[in-house]
Amino acid sequence: MHDADRIRDAAARFKSALKAHPEPMAWVGLDGFVDEIVRVVDLRTSADEFTPIASIGQYSSRLAAAAGKSTNVELVTQQVKLGGNGPLMGEALGRLGARLNYVGSVGSPEMDPTFLPLKKYGEVTPIARPGITIAAEFDDGKIMHGRMEGLREVTFESLVRGSGGEDALRDALAAADVMALVNWTMLPHMTSILRSVRPILEGLAEKAPRVIFFDLCDPAKRPVEDLADAVEVMASFSSAHTTAILGLNEAESEQVARAVGVDPGDNSGEALVHRARTIAEKIAISEVVIHPTRLAGAWGRDGSGMLHGPFCRAPKLTTGAGDHFNGGYVFGRTIGLSPADALVVGKATSGFYVRNCRGPAAEELALFCEHWAANALDS
C-alpha cells in the first residue's frame, strides 16, 4: 500500500478509535525542566537584528577556533517554556485529548508557574525542583545545556510523599490507561524507582495501565552496564494485561542494541524494524519503537510497521519533537491503534509540532494527515 493510503486509513481509524476511547487517562512523570530556547549570534547588524549561526558544524568550528584564545558567545532568548521529556510528552497527550496526571520535578514545595499550562489537561503534582535547560537551536539540530540538581531529589520516597502516600499512588496508577516514565538518563534514581513501582502494578493485575511507556533520553553518558540493567527492568513490566513499550531515537537504539549484545545493523527502514524486533526479543519487552528524524519503525507483539516523513526542511522548533512523537505514538496505542497506525499518529504529531511550535488537537492531527497524504504540507 502506498504511504498516502496508509496515512489516510490510519487517520480514519484514529478518529474512530478516539470515539470509542474518549479522554484516556495518562499518568506521566517524572522529570521537569524550565527551558530557555536560544539562538547563537553569528553576526549582529544592529541592536535588534542579527544573523544566527545556522548549523551545529558552524558553531563547533567557531568554538574550535577559540582554543587557546578564548571567545565570547552571544545567546538570544527566543522563548522560555516548560520542558523535560515528561512535561512535553504530557502536553502532547493532553492536546490530543488525554486527561493528564503529571507527577515530577516541576517545583518544590509548590509548582513552578512555568508548568501551569499542564493544568489545562488535568492534575500536576510537584515532587522536586525543576532542572534548567538552555537549548541552543540550529537548523540541523540542537545543543541542550542542562543543570539537573533538582532531579536528584526525584526518588521513590519523594514520589510516594508527593502523591499523598502509597495507597494514593496505587489508586492513581489504577485509574490510568497509560503510564509513562521517561528521562531515565537524567534521573539518577529512576531504575530504583522502577523496581519499587513494579510490585504496585503487579498487585493491580488487570487494573494496571494497559500501556506503559519508557524513554531513555540520550544514555551515552551513563555506564553501559547501568543501561543494560535499566532496559531489562523496563522489560519486566510486560505482562498479559500490559503492553510495555521502549521508545528510542536512532542513536539510543544503537546504544541499547550494543548494551544488550545485539548487532544494531544499518539505519534503513526495514533494518530499523529488524533492530526494534531484535532488541524487543533480546530483553523480552512487549514493543520497541525507533524514531529517527526522517522515518520511524516499530515492532511488537501486536504488529510492526515502518513509515517515512513528514520531513520539515525549515522547522520552527525542534526541541521537544521526539517527545511529541512519543506522545502521539503512545496516545494511538492507548486508544487501540496498531503499532503501524500509531506510527502515523506519532509522526503527524511531531510533524505538526516542528511547524507550529505546539502539538495538535485531534482535529488538527486529522487535517495534517490529509495534507501529508496529499503531499501538500507547507515545508
N, C-alpha and C positions, 0 to 999 in steps of 0.2 A: 504494500500500500504506500502511495506517495505521502510524504510528510504532511502536505496540506490537508489531505483527507484524514490523516491521523489526528492532526491538531483540531480540525472541526469536530470529529467524532468524540475526542476526549473532552472538548468544551461542552458538547451536548450532554455527555454523561456526567460531567461536573455539575451542570445545572440540575439535572435530575437527582443526583446523589445529595445535593445540598437541600433540596426539598424534602428528601426522606430523612435527612440527619441535620436539621437546623441547629445552629448555635452549639456546636460541640464544645465541651468543657476542656480547657487546656491548662494544665499545671506546669509552669515553666520556671527554671532557675539555672544557675544560682549566682551568676555574675552581675555586674553593673558598672558602667563607665560613664563619666561625663566626657563627651567627645568634642574636641575643638578641631574643626576641619580647616586646613590652611592650604594656601598655595605658596610656593617658594619663588621669590622675586629673582628674575634673570636680569632685567633692565628696567629701572624706574625712570619714567619720562616726565613725571610731574608729581606733585603732592598726592594726587588722586589716581594717577594712571601708571600702570606698569605692565611689563610682559613677563608672564610666569615661565619658569623652566618647564619645558614640555615633557621630558621623559626622565625616567629613573637613571638611564645611562648618562644623560647630560648632567644630572645632579651629581652622580658618582664621579664624573670627570672633574667637575668643579671642586669637589671635596678633595679628590686625589691631588689636584694641582696645588692645594694648600699645604701639603705635607712639608713640615719643616719651616713653614712660613706663617701659618695661621690665616684665618679669613673670617669674614662676617657674613652670616646668612640671615636675610630678612624674611620673616613669615608674615603673611597677611591672612587674618582670620576671615573665612567665608561664612562660617556658621558654628554655633555652639548648640549641641543637641545631646539627647540621651544616646548612649552607646553600650557596647558589650554584646556578645553573641546572643545572650538570653533576651535582653530587652528588645533588640532589633527583631529577633525571631518572634517574640511575643507580640510586637506591634504588627508584624506581617500577618500573624494568625488572627489578631483582633480585627484588622481591616477586612479580612476575608469573611469574617462572621463568627469567629470563635468567642466564647466567654473566657476571659483570662483570669487566672490566679497566679500572679507573678511573685516569686519569693527570691530575694537575693541581696547583693551588696549595693543597695540603692539608697543608703543613708543609715545613720546611727546617731542617736536613738530614733530620730524622725526621718521620714523620707526626704531626700534632696528634691527641691522643686523641679529640677531638670527632668525628673521622671514622671511628672504629673500627666503627660499625655497617655501613659499606660492606663491611668484610672478611667479613661473613656471606655475601656473594654472590660473592666472588672476590678478585682482587688489587687492591691500591691502591698507586700509585706517586707519592710526593711529589716535586714538582719546584720548588716555590716556597712562600713563606709565604702563609697564607690571608688573604683580606680579612676585614673585620669589618663586620657589618651590625646596626644596631638598627632592628628592624621594628616600627613602631607600628601596631597593628591597630585598625580601626574596623569598625562593622557594614557599611559600604558600600565598604570597600577598605582599603588600607594605604599608609603612607608609610615608605619604606626609606631610612635614613640610612647611608651607607657610607664606610668607609675602605679604600682599594684599593691601598696602596703595594706589597703583595706581588704583585699581579697584573702589575706592570710587569716582574717577574722571569720571567714566562712568555714564553719565546722559543723559536724552533725549536732553538736550541742547547741550552737547558735541557731541552727535550723529548727530544732525542736523548741527552743526557748521562744524564738520569734513567731513560731506557728501556734503558740499557746499550749504546748505540751504534746507528748507523743500521741495521745488519743485524738487531739485535734488534727495533727498531721496525718494520722491514719484516715480520719474522716475526709480530709481534703483530697487525699490520693484516691480514696474510694469513689469520690464524686467526679473524678476526672476521666474523660475519654482518652486523652493523650497526656503523657508526661514527657517533658524534655529536660534533660540535664546536660548542659553544654559548657564549653570552655574548660575542658579538663586541664589543658596546659597551664593556664594562669591561676587555677585554683589548686593550691598545693595539697589540700586535704580531700580532693574530690574522690580519689579511689577509696579512701577510708569511709567517706560519706556513702558511696555506692554500696559498700559492704554492709553498712548499718541500715540502709534503706531497703535492701533486698528482702530481709526477713519480714518487714512490714508488708511488702507487696505479696510475698508468698502466703502470708496469713489472710490476705484479702481474697485469694483464689480467683473466682470468676468476677469478683467486684473490682479487681485490679484494672488499671487503664489498659485498653486493648492495643494501644500503640505506645511504645517507649522509644524515645529518640535520644541518641548520644552524638555529640560533636566534640572534636578534639581541640581545634584552633592551633594549628602550626606547632606540632610537638617536637620540632627539630632540636629545641634547646633542652628537652628533657632526656634523661638517660634511656637508652633503648630498652633496658630491662623493665623500667617503670612503664613504658608504653605497652610492651607486650603483656605485662600483668594487667594493666588497665583494660585493654580491649577484651581480655579473657573474662574479667569481672563483668564488663558490659554484656558480653555474650551470655552470661549466666542468667540474665533477666528474660531470655527467651523461654516461652512456655506454651502449652496448648492454648492458653487463654490470651497470650500477649505476643505481639509481633515486636521484637526488639530490632531497631534499625540503627546502624552505624553510618553516619554521614561524613563524607570525606571530600576535600578538594583534590586536585591532581597530585600535588606534592605530598599531601598527607597520605594518600592511598599508596604511593610508592614507599613512604616511610613505614607504614603499617605492614605492607607486604614483606618488606625486608625484616622488620622486627619479629614477625611470626614465622619467618623462614620459608617464604614462597617467592617465586620469581615474579616481579611486577610486570614483565613484558613491556610492550610499547604502549603508546597513547592513542592509537587509532580507535575508532568507535567500537568495533567488535572486540578488540583486545581489552578495552575498558570494561566491558561487560564480563569478559572472562576473568579479569582481575577482581572484580567485585565478587564473582562466584568463588574464586579460589580463596579469597580472604574469608568469605562467609563460611565456606565449608571447613576451612582450617580451624577457625575459632568456634565454630558451631553457633553462629548467631543467625537469627531469622532472615536478616536482609542487610545488604550493603548498597549504598547509593554513592556514586562518584560524580562530581560536577566540575569539570574544567570550565573555562570561560565560554568556549565555542560549542560545547556539547555536554551531554550527561548520559550516564548509563547506570542501570540498577539490576540487581539480581537478588531474588529471594524465594521463599517457599511458595509465594503467591504469584510468581511470574517474573519476567525480566523485560528489559527494553533499553533502547538507546535512541537519542534524539539530538539533532544539531539545531543551533540557533537559539533565540533570535539575537545574533551578534549586533552590538551597537558600536559604530566606529568613533563616535564622539560622545561618550557618556557624560552626563551632568554630575553624577556622583557614583563612585564605585564602592566606597566604604559601606559595608552592610549588604552588598549584593548577594554574597554567599548565604548570609543569614536569611535573606528574603527567599532565596531558592529553598532553603531548608523549611521555612515557614509554609511556603506553597506546597512543597512535596508532602510534608507531614500532614497538612490540612487535607490534601487529597486522599492520602492513605487512611486518615481518621474517618472520613465520611464514606469510605468503602471503595475508593477507586483502586484499580490495579497499579502495580509499580509503573507500567508503561504509561498509563494515563496520568498518574501523579507526576511523572517527569514533565509532561506538558504544563501542568499547573505550576510546578516549581520554576520551570524556565520562563513561563509567562510572567510570574510574579517578580522574578529578578529582572527580566527584560523591561517590564513596566517601571520598576524602581530606578534603574540607571537612567532612564529617560525623563522621569518625573520627580525624582528625589523623594519619593514615598511609595509605599506599597499600594496595590489596587484593592478596591472593594470588589465583591464578587461580580457585580455587573460590569465593572471596568475590565476585569480579567477576561470575561467572555468576549467583550468588544475587542480587546487587544488580540485575542486568539483569532478573531475574524480577520483583522488586519494582517496578522502574522501569516495566516494561511493564504491570504491573497497577495502576499509579498508586497504589502502596502504600508509597512512601518516607515516612519519618517527618517530613520537613520539606522 
